[in-house]
Amino acid sequence: MTESLLDALVEEQLESVVFVRDYLQLDFGDARFTAYVWPAVTAGNTVLEFGEPGYRDALCAFISQEVTAVSESPECGLVISFASGEIVTNPKPSDLDGPEIAQFEVYDSICPLIGVWRPGEDTFAGLDWS
């Protein structure tokens, strides 16, 4: 498995979940993950999509939990794992509403890190946005 910028999240706690009109921000101390498509939330055998009852509560339930793992692959998309479930950003073409899928920023005064995921590039190379 290749290294991902998201690796900086491992052992960080989710501090806030911010619902902005048409995107989601997840804050982890000095880092922020912004999903421009609504991620799925898994908890046990339950998978919730945006708009389904319990979706927002399931996301907020991760607040104060530590990230146990992250993964990034064309098959699964971007996955942020917690002991009790996962947040998965893996859009279908019909989910795309703009040129970016997600952005990740680590605020470090010496060397800030920024990553952007777009349809047709890297992890989402097979996803076409037209």
The first five atom37 places (N, CA, C, CB, O) and aatype in JSON, in Angstrom:
{
  "aatype": [12, 16, 6, 15, 10, 10, 3, 0, 10, 19, 6, 6, 5, 10, 6, 15, 19, 19, 13, 19, 1, 3, 18, 10, 5, 10, 3, 13, 7, 3, 0, 1, 13, 16, 0, 18, 19, 17, 14, 0, 19, 16, 0, 7, 2, 16, 19, 10, 6, 13, 7, 6, 14, 7, 18, 1, 3, 0, 10, 4, 0, 13, 9, 15, 5, 6, 19, 16, 0, 19, 15, 6, 15, 14, 6, 4, 7, 10, 19, 9, 15, 13, 0, 15, 7, 6, 9, 19, 16, 2, 14, 11, 14, 15, 3, 10, 3, 7, 14, 6, 9, 0, 5, 13, 6, 19, 18, 3, 15, 9, 4, 14, 10, 9, 7, 19, 17, 1, 14, 7, 6, 3, 16, 13, 0, 7, 10, 3, 17, 15],
  "atom_mask": [
    [1, 1, 1, 1, 1],
    [1, 1, 1, 1, 1],
    [1, 1, 1, 1, 1],
    [1, 1, 1, 1, 1],
    [1, 1, 1, 1, 1],
    [1, 1, 1, 1, 1],
    [1, 1, 1, 1, 1],
    [1, 1, 1, 1, 1],
    [1, 1, 1, 1, 1],
    [1, 1, 1, 1, 1],
    [1, 1, 1, 1, 1],
    [1, 1, 1, 1, 1],
    [1, 1, 1, 1, 1],
    [1, 1, 1, 1, 1],
    [1, 1, 1, 1, 1],
    [1, 1, 1, 1, 1],
    [1, 1, 1, 1, 1],
    [1, 1, 1, 1, 1],
    [1, 1, 1, 1, 1],
    [1, 1, 1, 1, 1],
    [1, 1, 1, 1, 1],
    [1, 1, 1, 1, 1],
    [1, 1, 1, 1, 1],
    [1, 1, 1, 1, 1],
    [1, 1, 1, 1, 1],
    [1, 1, 1, 1, 1],
    [1, 1, 1, 1, 1],
    [1, 1, 1, 1, 1],
    [1, 1, 1, 0, 1],
    [1, 1, 1, 1, 1],
    [1, 1, 1, 1, 1],
    [1, 1, 1, 1, 1],
    [1, 1, 1, 1, 1],
    [1, 1, 1, 1, 1],
    [1, 1, 1, 1, 1],
    [1, 1, 1, 1, 1],
    [1, 1, 1, 1, 1],
    [1, 1, 1, 1, 1],
    [1, 1, 1, 1, 1],
    [1, 1, 1, 1, 1],
    [1, 1, 1, 1, 1],
    [1, 1, 1, 1, 1],
    [1, 1, 1, 1, 1],
    [1, 1, 1, 0, 1],
    [1, 1, 1, 1, 1],
    [1, 1, 1, 1, 1],
    [1, 1, 1, 1, 1],
    [1, 1, 1, 1, 1],
    [1, 1, 1, 1, 1],
    [1, 1, 1, 1, 1],
    [1, 1, 1, 0, 1],
    [1, 1, 1, 1, 1],
    [1, 1, 1, 1, 1],
    [1, 1, 1, 0, 1],
    [1, 1, 1, 1, 1],
    [1, 1, 1, 1, 1],
    [1, 1, 1, 1, 1],
    [1, 1, 1, 1, 1],
    [1, 1, 1, 1, 1],
    [1, 1, 1, 1, 1],
    [1, 1, 1, 1, 1],
    [1, 1, 1, 1, 1],
    [1, 1, 1, 1, 1],
    [1, 1, 1, 1, 1],
    [1, 1, 1, 1, 1],
    [1, 1, 1, 1, 1],
    [1, 1, 1, 1, 1],
    [1, 1, 1, 1, 1],
    [1, 1, 1, 1, 1],
    [1, 1, 1, 1, 1],
    [1, 1, 1, 1, 1],
    [1, 1, 1, 1, 1],
    [1, 1, 1, 1, 1],
    [1, 1, 1, 1, 1],
    [1, 1, 1, 1, 1],
    [1, 1, 1, 1, 1],
    [1, 1, 1, 0, 1],
    [1, 1, 1, 1, 1],
    [1, 1, 1, 1, 1],
    [1, 1, 1, 1, 1],
    [1, 1, 1, 1, 1],
    [1, 1, 1, 1, 1],
    [1, 1, 1, 1, 1],
    [1, 1, 1, 1, 1],
    [1, 1, 1, 0, 1],
    [1, 1, 1, 1, 1],
    [1, 1, 1, 1, 1],
    [1, 1, 1, 1, 1],
    [1, 1, 1, 1, 1],
    [1, 1, 1, 1, 1],
    [1, 1, 1, 1, 1],
    [1, 1, 1, 1, 1],
    [1, 1, 1, 1, 1],
    [1, 1, 1, 1, 1],
    [1, 1, 1, 1, 1],
    [1, 1, 1, 1, 1],
    [1, 1, 1, 1, 1],
    [1, 1, 1, 0, 1],
    [1, 1, 1, 1, 1],
    [1, 1, 1, 1, 1],
    [1, 1, 1, 1, 1],
    [1, 1, 1, 1, 1],
    [1, 1, 1, 1, 1],
    [1, 1, 1, 1, 1],
    [1, 1, 1, 1, 1],
    [1, 1, 1, 1, 1],
    [1, 1, 1, 1, 1],
    [1, 1, 1, 1, 1],
    [1, 1, 1, 1, 1],
    [1, 1, 1, 1, 1],
    [1, 1, 1, 1, 1],
    [1, 1, 1, 1, 1],
    [1, 1, 1, 1, 1],
    [1, 1, 1, 1, 1],
    [1, 1, 1, 0, 1],
    [1, 1, 1, 1, 1],
    [1, 1, 1, 1, 1],
    [1, 1, 1, 1, 1],
    [1, 1, 1, 1, 1],
    [1, 1, 1, 0, 1],
    [1, 1, 1, 1, 1],
    [1, 1, 1, 1, 1],
    [1, 1, 1, 1, 1],
    [1, 1, 1, 1, 1],
    [1, 1, 1, 1, 1],
    [1, 1, 1, 0, 1],
    [1, 1, 1, 1, 1],
    [1, 1, 1, 1, 1],
    [1, 1, 1, 1, 1],
    [1, 1, 1, 1, 1]
  ],
  "atom_positions": [
    [[0.85, -1.18, 0.0], [0.0, 0.0, 0.0], [0.89, 1.24, 0.0], [-0.96, 0.0, 1.23], [1.9, 1.29, 0.71]],
    [[0.52, 2.22, -0.78], [1.29, 3.44, -0.86], [0.92, 4.37, 0.28], [1.09, 4.12, -2.21], [-0.18, 4.29, 0.84]],
    [[1.83, 5.24, 0.61], [1.6, 6.2, 1.67], [0.62, 7.27, 1.21], [2.92, 6.83, 2.12], [0.65, 7.69, 0.05]],
    [[-0.23, 7.7, 2.12], [-1.23, 8.71, 1.81], [-1.03, 9.91, 2.73], [-2.65, 8.14, 1.95], [-0.6, 9.76, 3.87]],
    [[-1.34, 11.08, 2.24], [-1.32, 12.27, 3.07], [-2.25, 12.09, 4.27], [-1.73, 13.52, 2.26], [-2.0, 12.65, 5.34]],
    [[-3.31, 11.32, 4.09], [-4.26, 11.07, 5.17], [-3.64, 10.32, 6.36], [-5.44, 10.28, 4.64], [-4.22, 10.29, 7.44]],
    [[-2.48, 9.72, 6.16], [-1.8, 9.01, 7.26], [-1.58, 9.93, 8.47], [-0.46, 8.45, 6.79], [-1.46, 9.44, 9.59]],
    [[-1.54, 11.23, 8.24], [-1.36, 12.19, 9.34], [-2.52, 12.15, 10.32], [-1.19, 13.6, 8.79], [-2.39, 12.65, 11.44]],
    [[-3.65, 11.56, 9.94], [-4.82, 11.5, 10.82], [-4.77, 10.37, 11.85], [-6.06, 11.35, 9.99], [-5.45, 10.43, 12.87]],
    [[-3.97, 9.36, 11.59], [-3.93, 8.2, 12.49], [-3.53, 8.67, 13.89], [-2.94, 7.12, 11.97], [-2.54, 9.38, 14.07]],
    [[-4.32, 8.25, 14.86], [-4.19, 8.58, 16.28], [-4.66, 9.99, 16.62], [-2.75, 8.43, 16.71], [-4.53, 10.42, 17.77]],
    [[-5.21, 10.71, 15.66], [-5.81, 12.02, 15.93], [-7.29, 11.82, 16.27], [-5.65, 12.98, 14.71], [-7.92, 10.88, 15.79]],
    [[-7.83, 12.7, 17.1], [-9.24, 12.64, 17.45], [-10.05, 13.58, 16.56], [-9.45, 12.99, 18.93], [-9.59, 14.67, 16.22]],
    [[-11.23, 13.14, 16.18], [-12.15, 14.01, 15.46], [-12.69, 15.02, 16.46], [-13.31, 13.19, 14.77], [-13.28, 14.65, 17.47]],
    [[-12.49, 16.3, 16.16], [-12.9, 17.36, 17.09], [-14.22, 18.0, 16.71], [-11.84, 18.41, 17.16], [-14.98, 18.41, 17.59]],
    [[-14.51, 18.08, 15.42], [-15.79, 18.67, 15.03], [-16.22, 18.16, 13.66], [-15.71, 20.2, 15.02], [-15.41, 17.77, 12.82]],
    [[-17.53, 18.17, 13.48], [-18.16, 17.84, 12.2], [-18.95, 19.08, 11.81], [-19.08, 16.54, 12.3], [-19.85, 19.51, 12.54]],
    [[-18.62, 19.65, 10.66], [-19.25, 20.9, 10.23], [-20.0, 20.65, 8.92], [-18.19, 22.04, 10.07], [-19.4, 20.29, 7.9]],
    [[-21.31, 20.84, 8.96], [-22.14, 20.7, 7.77], [-22.28, 22.07, 7.13], [-23.54, 20.09, 8.12], [-22.9, 22.97, 7.69]],
    [[-21.7, 22.23, 5.95], [-21.81, 23.47, 5.2], [-22.75, 23.16, 4.04], [-20.38, 23.99, 4.7], [-22.76, 22.03, 3.54]],
    [[-23.52, 24.09, 3.63], [-24.59, 23.9, 2.64], [-24.45, 22.66, 1.76], [-24.66, 25.09, 1.77], [-25.36, 21.84, 1.71]],
    [[-23.34, 22.51, 1.06], [-23.22, 21.39, 0.14], [-21.9, 20.63, 0.27], [-23.37, 21.88, -1.27], [-21.45, 19.98, -0.68]],
    [[-21.28, 20.71, 1.44], [-20.08, 19.9, 1.69], [-19.91, 19.71, 3.19], [-18.82, 20.57, 1.08], [-20.65, 20.28, 3.99]],
    [[-18.93, 18.9, 3.55], [-18.7, 18.51, 4.93], [-17.26, 18.78, 5.32], [-19.04, 17.02, 5.13], [-16.34, 18.51, 4.54]],
    [[-17.05, 19.3, 6.53], [-15.7, 19.49, 7.07], [-15.55, 18.65, 8.33], [-15.41, 21.0, 7.37], [-16.42, 18.65, 9.2]],
    [[-14.44, 17.94, 8.4], [-14.08, 17.17, 9.59], [-12.79, 17.75, 10.14], [-13.94, 15.63, 9.27], [-11.77, 17.75, 9.45]],
    [[-12.82, 18.23, 11.37], [-11.64, 18.85, 11.97], [-10.98, 17.92, 12.97], [-12.02, 20.17, 12.66], [-11.64, 17.32, 13.82]],
    [[-9.67, 17.8, 12.84], [-8.84, 16.94, 13.67], [-7.67, 17.77, 14.18], [-8.33, 15.68, 12.88], [-6.59, 17.71, 13.59]],
    [[-7.84, 18.53, 15.23], [-6.73, 19.32, 15.75], [-6.18, 20.26, 14.7], [0.0, 0.0, 0.0], [-6.85, 21.21, 14.3]],
    [[-4.97, 19.98, 14.25], [-4.3, 20.83, 13.25], [-4.57, 20.39, 11.82], [-2.82, 20.84, 13.5], [-3.85, 20.8, 10.9]],
    [[-5.58, 19.57, 11.61], [-5.87, 19.08, 10.27], [-7.37, 19.2, 9.98], [-5.4, 17.62, 10.11], [-8.2, 19.14, 10.88]],
    [[-7.68, 19.37, 8.7], [-9.09, 19.45, 8.26], [-9.25, 18.63, 6.98], [-9.53, 20.94, 8.04], [-8.49, 18.78, 6.02]],
    [[-10.26, 17.76, 7.0], [-10.65, 17.0, 5.82], [-11.97, 17.59, 5.34], [-10.77, 15.46, 6.12], [-12.94, 17.66, 6.1]],
    [[-12.02, 18.0, 4.08], [-13.23, 18.56, 3.5], [-13.69, 17.63, 2.38], [-12.99, 20.01, 2.97], [-12.94, 17.35, 1.45]],
    [[-14.93, 17.16, 2.5], [-15.51, 16.3, 1.47], [-16.51, 17.13, 0.67], [-16.2, 15.04, 2.09], [-17.49, 17.64, 1.22]],
    [[-16.27, 17.26, -0.63], [-17.16, 18.02, -1.5], [-18.26, 17.13, -2.09], [-16.37, 18.67, -2.62], [-19.13, 17.61, -2.82]],
    [[-18.21, 15.86, -1.78], [-19.3, 14.92, -2.03], [-19.6, 14.28, -0.67], [-18.92, 13.82, -3.15], [-18.69, 14.09, 0.13]],
    [[-20.84, 13.95, -0.43], [-21.21, 13.43, 0.88], [-20.68, 12.01, 1.06], [-22.74, 13.45, 1.06], [-21.01, 11.12, 0.27]],
    [[-19.86, 11.79, 2.09], [-19.33, 10.45, 2.33], [-20.4, 9.53, 2.92], [-18.11, 10.51, 3.26], [-21.4, 10.0, 3.47]],
    [[-20.18, 8.25, 2.81], [-21.01, 7.26, 3.49], [-20.45, 7.07, 4.9], [-21.06, 5.89, 2.71], [-19.27, 7.31, 5.14]],
    [[-21.31, 6.65, 5.81], [-20.89, 6.39, 7.18], [-21.26, 4.94, 7.5], [-21.57, 7.38, 8.2], [-22.4, 4.52, 7.29]],
    [[-20.28, 4.18, 8.0], [-20.56, 2.81, 8.4], [-20.39, 2.69, 9.91], [-19.64, 1.81, 7.65], [-19.47, 3.26, 10.49]],
    [[-21.29, 1.95, 10.5], [-21.21, 1.63, 11.94], [-21.76, 0.22, 12.07], [-22.03, 2.67, 12.84], [-22.95, -0.02, 11.9]],
    [[-20.86, -0.72, 12.38], [-21.27, -2.12, 12.39], [-21.67, -2.55, 11.0], [0.0, 0.0, 0.0], [-20.91, -2.36, 10.05]],
    [[-22.86, -3.14, 10.88], [-23.35, -3.58, 9.57], [-24.21, -2.54, 8.88], [-24.14, -4.86, 9.72], [-24.78, -2.8, 7.82]],
    [[-24.3, -1.35, 9.47], [-25.15, -0.3, 8.93], [-24.34, 0.67, 8.09], [-25.86, 0.45, 10.07], [-23.28, 1.15, 8.51]],
    [[-24.83, 0.96, 6.9], [-24.22, 1.97, 6.02], [-25.26, 3.06, 5.8], [-23.74, 1.34, 4.63], [-26.38, 2.79, 5.35]],
    [[-24.89, 4.28, 6.12], [-25.81, 5.41, 5.95], [-25.26, 6.37, 4.9], [-26.02, 6.14, 7.29], [-24.07, 6.67, 4.87]],
    [[-26.17, 6.85, 4.05], [-25.85, 7.83, 3.03], [-26.49, 9.16, 3.42], [-26.33, 7.36, 1.63], [-27.45, 9.19, 4.19]],
    [[-25.97, 10.25, 2.88], [-26.53, 11.57, 3.13], [-28.03, 11.58, 2.85], [-25.81, 12.63, 2.26], [-28.49, 11.05, 1.83]],
    [[-28.78, 12.18, 3.76], [-30.22, 12.28, 3.61], [-31.0, 11.18, 4.31], [0.0, 0.0, 0.0], [-32.21, 11.31, 4.51]],
    [[-30.33, 10.1, 4.68], [-31.01, 9.02, 5.38], [-31.12, 9.35, 6.87], [-30.28, 7.69, 5.18], [-30.24, 10.01, 7.42]],
    [[-32.19, 8.89, 7.52], [-32.33, 9.12, 8.96], [-31.12, 8.56, 9.72], [-33.64, 8.48, 9.48], [-30.7, 7.43, 9.49]],
    [[-30.59, 9.36, 10.62], [-29.45, 8.93, 11.43], [-28.09, 9.27, 10.86], [0.0, 0.0, 0.0], [-27.07, 9.11, 11.54]],
    [[-28.04, 9.75, 9.61], [-26.76, 10.05, 8.97], [-25.95, 11.07, 9.77], [-26.99, 10.57, 7.55], [-24.79, 10.82, 10.09]],
    [[-26.55, 12.19, 10.08], [-25.83, 13.25, 10.8], [-25.41, 12.78, 12.2], [-26.7, 14.52, 10.9], [-24.3, 13.06, 12.65]],
    [[-26.31, 12.08, 12.87], [-25.98, 11.57, 14.21], [-24.82, 10.58, 14.15], [-27.21, 10.89, 14.83], [-23.96, 10.59, 15.03]],
    [[-24.8, 9.75, 13.11], [-23.71, 8.76, 12.98], [-22.37, 9.47, 12.77], [-23.99, 7.8, 11.8], [-21.36, 9.06, 13.34]],
    [[-22.35, 10.52, 11.95], [-21.11, 11.28, 11.77], [-20.67, 11.93, 13.08], [-21.29, 12.36, 10.68], [-19.51, 11.84, 13.46]],
    [[-21.61, 12.57, 13.76], [-21.27, 13.27, 15.01], [-20.86, 12.3, 16.11], [-22.46, 14.1, 15.49], [-20.14, 12.69, 17.03]],
    [[-21.29, 11.05, 16.03], [-20.91, 10.05, 17.04], [-19.4, 9.77, 17.02], [-21.68, 8.73, 16.81], [-18.86, 9.26, 18.0]],
    [[-18.73, 10.11, 15.93], [-17.28, 9.91, 15.85], [-16.5, 11.02, 16.58], [-16.84, 9.85, 14.4], [-15.3, 10.87, 16.81]],
    [[-17.17, 12.11, 16.95], [-16.48, 13.2, 17.66], [-15.87, 12.65, 18.95], [-17.47, 14.38, 17.98], [-16.52, 11.93, 19.71]],
    [[-14.62, 13.0, 19.18], [-13.79, 12.56, 20.32], [-13.19, 11.17, 20.13], [-14.61, 12.56, 21.59], [-12.41, 10.71, 20.96]],
    [[-13.55, 10.49, 19.03], [-12.94, 9.19, 18.77], [-11.63, 9.38, 18.0], [-13.91, 8.27, 17.98], [-11.47, 10.34, 17.24]],
    [[-10.72, 8.46, 18.22], [-9.41, 8.49, 17.57], [-9.46, 7.73, 16.26], [-8.34, 7.89, 18.5], [-10.09, 6.68, 16.15]],
    [[-8.79, 8.29, 15.26], [-8.65, 7.6, 13.97], [-7.72, 6.41, 14.17], [-8.11, 8.57, 12.85], [-6.59, 6.57, 14.65]],
    [[-8.18, 5.23, 13.8], [-7.38, 4.02, 13.96], [-6.62, 3.66, 12.7], [-8.26, 2.87, 14.37], [-5.57, 3.02, 12.77]],
    [[-7.14, 4.07, 11.55], [-6.48, 3.75, 10.28], [-7.08, 4.63, 9.19], [-6.64, 2.23, 9.92], [-8.17, 5.18, 9.34]],
    [[-6.36, 4.77, 8.11], [-6.84, 5.43, 6.91], [-6.44, 4.58, 5.72], [-6.28, 6.9, 6.78], [-5.45, 3.84, 5.78]],
    [[-7.19, 4.69, 4.65], [-6.78, 4.02, 3.42], [-7.27, 4.82, 2.23], [-7.33, 2.56, 3.36], [-8.21, 5.61, 2.32]],
    [[-6.58, 4.6, 1.13], [-6.87, 5.31, -0.1], [-6.62, 4.35, -1.25], [-6.0, 6.61, -0.24], [-5.5, 3.89, -1.46]],
    [[-7.69, 4.04, -2.0], [-7.54, 3.14, -3.14], [-8.64, 3.4, -4.15], [-7.56, 1.66, -2.67], [-9.7, 3.91, -3.8]],
    [[-8.4, 3.04, -5.42], [-9.43, 3.22, -6.44], [-10.69, 2.41, -6.14], [-8.88, 2.83, -7.8], [-11.79, 2.81, -6.52]],
    [[-10.55, 1.28, -5.46], [-11.71, 0.43, -5.15], [-12.56, 1.0, -4.02], [-11.25, -0.96, -4.78], [-13.79, 0.97, -4.1]],
    [[-11.93, 1.52, -2.99], [-12.65, 1.97, -1.78], [-12.72, 3.48, -1.64], [-11.99, 1.4, -0.57], [-13.5, 3.97, -0.82]],
    [[-11.95, 4.22, -2.39], [-11.91, 5.67, -2.25], [-11.07, 6.08, -1.05], [0.0, 0.0, 0.0], [-10.02, 5.48, -0.79]],
    [[-11.52, 7.09, -0.31], [-10.82, 7.59, 0.87], [-11.58, 7.1, 2.1], [-10.7, 9.16, 0.85], [-12.77, 7.36, 2.25]],
    [[-10.88, 6.38, 2.98], [-11.53, 5.79, 4.15], [-10.83, 6.26, 5.41], [-11.52, 4.24, 4.06], [-9.61, 6.12, 5.56]],
    [[-11.61, 6.83, 6.33], [-11.12, 7.22, 7.65], [-11.79, 6.28, 8.63], [-11.42, 8.75, 7.98], [-13.02, 6.29, 8.75]],
    [[-11.0, 5.47, 9.34], [-11.54, 4.44, 10.22], [-11.4, 4.81, 11.69], [-10.85, 3.11, 9.96], [-10.39, 5.38, 12.12]],
    [[-12.43, 4.47, 12.44], [-12.48, 4.63, 13.88], [-12.81, 3.26, 14.47], [-13.55, 5.72, 14.31], [-13.19, 2.35, 13.73]],
    [[-12.67, 3.09, 15.77], [-12.99, 1.81, 16.4], [-14.45, 1.41, 16.15], [-12.73, 1.88, 17.9], [-14.76, 0.23, 16.06]],
    [[-15.34, 2.4, 16.03], [-16.76, 2.09, 15.9], [-17.31, 2.19, 14.47], [-17.54, 3.01, 16.77], [-18.5, 1.97, 14.26]],
    [[-16.47, 2.5, 13.5], [-16.96, 2.59, 12.13], [-16.03, 3.35, 11.22], [0.0, 0.0, 0.0], [-14.86, 3.57, 11.53]],
    [[-16.57, 3.77, 10.06], [-15.76, 4.44, 9.05], [-16.53, 5.56, 8.37], [-15.27, 3.43, 8.01], [-17.76, 5.56, 8.31]],
    [[-15.76, 6.51, 7.86], [-16.28, 7.55, 6.97], [-15.63, 7.29, 5.62], [-15.98, 9.02, 7.52], [-14.4, 7.32, 5.5]],
    [[-16.46, 7.04, 4.61], [-15.95, 6.6, 3.3], [-16.37, 7.59, 2.21], [-16.47, 5.19, 2.96], [-17.55, 7.8, 1.98]],
    [[-15.38, 8.19, 1.56], [-15.62, 9.11, 0.44], [-15.25, 8.37, -0.83], [-14.78, 10.44, 0.59], [-14.08, 8.24, -1.18]],
    [[-16.27, 7.89, -1.52], [-16.07, 7.13, -2.76], [-17.27, 7.38, -3.67], [-15.9, 5.59, -2.46], [-18.15, 6.53, -3.79]],
    [[-17.29, 8.54, -4.32], [-18.47, 8.95, -5.08], [-18.7, 8.17, -6.36], [-18.37, 10.39, -5.41], [-17.78, 7.64, -6.99]],
    [[-19.97, 8.13, -6.72], [-20.37, 7.65, -8.05], [-20.36, 8.88, -8.96], [-21.81, 6.94, -8.02], [-20.44, 10.0, -8.47]],
    [[-20.27, 8.69, -10.28], [-20.27, 9.85, -11.17], [-21.45, 10.79, -10.93], [-20.28, 9.4, -12.61], [-21.31, 12.0, -11.05]],
    [[-22.6, 10.24, -10.59], [-23.79, 11.08, -10.36], [-23.68, 11.92, -9.09], [-25.03, 10.21, -10.29], [-24.45, 12.87, -8.92]],
    [[-22.74, 11.59, -8.2], [-22.54, 12.35, -6.96], [-21.72, 13.61, -7.19], [-21.86, 11.48, -5.92], [-21.74, 14.52, -6.36]],
    [[-21.0, 13.67, -8.29], [-20.07, 14.78, -8.52], [-20.83, 16.05, -8.88], [-19.08, 14.43, -9.64], [-21.71, 16.06, -9.73]],
    [[-20.44, 17.13, -8.18], [-21.12, 18.41, -8.4], [-20.11, 19.52, -8.66], [-22.0, 18.77, -7.19], [-20.48, 20.69, -8.75]],
    [[-18.86, 19.17, -8.78], [-17.81, 20.15, -9.0], [-16.51, 19.45, -9.34], [0.0, 0.0, 0.0], [-16.48, 18.22, -9.45]],
    [[-15.45, 20.2, -9.51], [-14.18, 19.62, -9.96], [-13.36, 18.92, -8.88], [-13.36, 20.68, -10.57], [-12.34, 18.31, -9.19]],
    [[-13.78, 19.0, -7.6], [-13.01, 18.36, -6.53], [-13.89, 17.42, -5.73], [-12.39, 19.42, -5.6], [-15.07, 17.69, -5.51]],
    [[-13.29, 16.33, -5.29], [-13.98, 15.35, -4.45], [-13.71, 15.65, -2.98], [-13.52, 13.91, -4.79], [-14.62, 15.64, -2.16]],
    [[-12.45, 15.91, -2.66], [-12.07, 16.16, -1.27], [-10.77, 16.95, -1.22], [-11.92, 14.83, -0.5], [-10.02, 17.03, -2.19]],
    [[-10.55, 17.55, -0.05], [-9.31, 18.29, 0.21], [-8.88, 17.97, 1.64], [-9.5, 19.85, 0.01], [-9.72, 17.79, 2.52]],
    [[-7.59, 17.91, 1.86], [-7.06, 17.66, 3.19], [-5.94, 18.65, 3.46], [-6.55, 16.2, 3.33], [-5.04, 18.82, 2.64]],
    [[-6.01, 19.3, 4.61], [-4.99, 20.28, 5.0], [-4.47, 19.96, 6.38], [-5.57, 21.72, 4.95], [-5.23, 19.68, 7.31]],
    [[-3.15, 20.0, 6.52], [-2.51, 19.9, 7.82], [-1.85, 21.24, 8.07], [-1.47, 18.69, 7.89], [-0.96, 21.65, 7.33]],
    [[-2.3, 21.93, 9.11], [-1.8, 23.26, 9.41], [-0.53, 23.14, 10.25], [-2.87, 24.1, 10.15], [-0.59, 22.8, 11.44]],
    [[0.58, 23.41, 9.63], [1.88, 23.36, 10.29], [2.62, 24.61, 9.84], [2.68, 22.02, 9.95], [2.81, 24.81, 8.64]],
    [[3.05, 25.44, 10.77], [3.69, 26.7, 10.4], [4.98, 26.51, 9.62], [3.96, 27.52, 11.64], [5.38, 27.39, 8.87]],
    [[5.63, 25.38, 9.8], [6.9, 25.13, 9.1], [6.65, 24.59, 7.7], [7.77, 24.15, 9.9], [7.25, 25.05, 6.73]],
    [[5.76, 23.62, 7.6], [5.53, 22.97, 6.31], [4.08, 22.54, 6.2], [6.47, 21.76, 6.13], [3.77, 21.36, 6.4]],
    [[3.17, 23.46, 5.88], [1.77, 23.07, 5.73], [1.6, 22.08, 4.58], [0.88, 24.3, 5.51], [2.26, 22.21, 3.54]],
    [[0.72, 21.12, 4.76], [0.47, 20.11, 3.74], [-0.95, 20.26, 3.23], [0.72, 18.69, 4.29], [-1.88, 20.43, 4.01]],
    [[-1.11, 20.18, 1.92], [-2.44, 20.26, 1.32], [-2.53, 19.19, 0.24], [-2.72, 21.69, 0.73], [-1.64, 19.06, -0.6]],
    [[-3.6, 18.44, 0.28], [-3.87, 17.44, -0.75], [-5.26, 17.65, -1.31], [0.0, 0.0, 0.0], [-6.19, 17.99, -0.57]],
    [[-5.41, 17.46, -2.6], [-6.7, 17.61, -3.26], [-6.93, 16.36, -4.12], [-6.76, 18.92, -4.12], [-6.03, 15.92, -4.83]],
    [[-8.14, 15.8, -4.04], [-8.53, 14.65, -4.84], [-9.58, 15.11, -5.85], [-9.07, 13.49, -3.95], [-10.58, 15.73, -5.49]],
    [[-9.32, 14.79, -7.12], [-10.21, 15.19, -8.21], [-10.6, 13.97, -9.05], [-9.55, 16.26, -9.1], [-9.85, 13.0, -9.13]],
    [[-11.78, 14.03, -9.67], [-12.14, 12.96, -10.59], [-11.12, 12.89, -11.73], [-13.58, 13.18, -11.16], [-10.65, 13.92, -12.23]],
    [[-10.77, 11.68, -12.12], [-9.84, 11.49, -13.22], [-8.38, 11.52, -12.81], [0.0, 0.0, 0.0], [-7.5, 11.37, -13.65]],
    [[-8.1, 11.72, -11.5], [-6.72, 11.77, -11.02], [-6.48, 10.75, -9.92], [-6.39, 13.19, -10.52], [-7.36, 10.5, -9.09]],
    [[-5.3, 10.18, -9.92], [-4.82, 9.3, -8.84], [-5.88, 8.3, -8.36], [-4.35, 10.14, -7.67], [-6.33, 7.45, -9.13]],
    [[-6.27, 8.41, -7.09], [-7.23, 7.48, -6.49], [-8.53, 7.39, -7.3], [-7.54, 7.9, -5.06], [-9.16, 6.34, -7.37]],
    [[-8.92, 8.51, -7.89], [-10.18, 8.56, -8.63], [-9.95, 8.66, -10.14], [-11.02, 9.75, -8.15], [-10.74, 9.28, -10.85]],
    [[-8.87, 8.05, -10.62], [-8.51, 8.1, -12.04], [-9.62, 7.55, -12.93], [-7.22, 7.32, -12.28], [-9.82, 8.04, -14.04]],
    [[-10.33, 6.56, -12.46], [-11.39, 5.95, -13.27], [-12.71, 6.69, -13.22], [0.0, 0.0, 0.0], [-13.67, 6.28, -13.87]],
    [[-12.78, 7.76, -12.47], [-14.02, 8.52, -12.3], [-14.0, 9.74, -13.21], [-14.21, 8.94, -10.82], [-13.11, 10.58, -13.11]],
    [[-14.98, 9.82, -14.08], [-15.02, 10.91, -15.05], [-15.99, 11.98, -14.6], [-15.4, 10.4, -16.44], [-17.13, 11.68, -14.25]],
    [[-15.54, 13.23, -14.59], [-16.4, 14.37, -14.31], [-16.46, 15.23, -15.56], [-15.88, 15.18, -13.07], [-15.45, 15.78, -16.0]],
    [[-17.64, 15.34, -16.11], [-17.78, 16.12, -17.35], [-18.86, 17.15, -17.19], [-18.08, 15.21, -18.55], [-19.13, 17.9, -18.13]]
  ]
}
